[in-house]
Amino acid sequence: MTNLIFSLTFFIAIVVFTSCEDASPDPEPAQTYRVNGQMTVDGRARTYLLNLPPRYYADSSKFSLVIALHGAGGKASQFEQDYGFTNKANDAGFIVVYPEGVQSNGVLGLRTWNAGTCCDYALENHIDDVNFIRALIDSLVIRYRVEPRKIYATGMSNGGMMAYRLACEMPEKIAAIAAVSATMVVAQPCDPSLPVPILHMHAALDAKVPYQGGIGLRGYYFPPVDSVLAVWSAKDACSETAPVVVQNNQYKFTSWSACGDDAVIECYLTADGGHAWPGSSKAGRRGDTPSTAINANDLIWEFFQRFER
């Protein structure tokens, strides 16, 4: 009888233990927090997509903010999906916001940024996109735990042009910029009140915004990138010569490092790829093939982390 009681007790204990194991919940996936936002600026409804990293609510610290500006005809979700930038933000632990340019009243309703002398609807209708980004930054700093000293801007094509304009007109709010397949097209002389660190990435084969300058996408004239960086080297009070740090069959890397306020200007010119985001997948059937020589997401975040306002 004693053996029988012992066996039954052991059996029940095993069943209960096993049941408890089976009932324990699986680890929850990392939480993500997303906001499809809208605000009125200059009498216009302006939209954006905001992504907070998984650990946003895990502590009370402040976070870096990266403003990611789409190209002409793009939008927030397109930038996010085509370039995988939210994945980088979640892994690295920074906030990313994808503002959207004003839609045109044409059939396609394409979105553009007024970067100065480009592009399309935003330019033709004198949209004050600098004021929009300024208002967006102010709103996000109030509503979320954004570290005001660590706010950055990056952009593709027309978005990169807009990032250059932000650096010219509101450097007090932007700690650094990164432009991809872009150039500077400001309509007024660029006169920043502070030095701005700049990272530029471009493909030598880009025919839509040619690195060497000239007529490109939709018949616009684009200044040579070398000239743009020379202007910025003077604005940032850099040394006169920019040494080529790396030059091989994949890319040329040039860096101005002796600049005012410890600013830096860096440029990657890749031998492969076209008008595309390096390291990403090809964006649609008509998109150019991205460079595989560098990874834009990694380089941008590594660069931004070195600077604060």
Buried (B, 14 or more C-beta within 10 A) or exposed (E): EEEEEEEEEEEEEEEEEEEEEEEEEEEEEEEEEEBEBEBEBEEEEBBBBBBBBBEBEEEEEBBBBBBBBBBBBBBBEBBBEBBBBBEBBBEBBBBBBBBBBBBBEEEEEBBBBBBBBBBBBBBEEEBBBBBBBBBBBEBBBEEBBBBBEBBBBBBBBBBBBBBBBBBBBBBEBBBBBBBBBBBBBBEEEBEBEBBBBBBBBBBBBBBBBBBEBEEBBEEBEBBBBBEBBBBBBEBBEBEEEBEEEEEEEBBBBBBBBBBEEEBBBBBBBBBBBBBBBBBBBBBEEEBBBBBEBBBBBEBBBEBBBEBBB
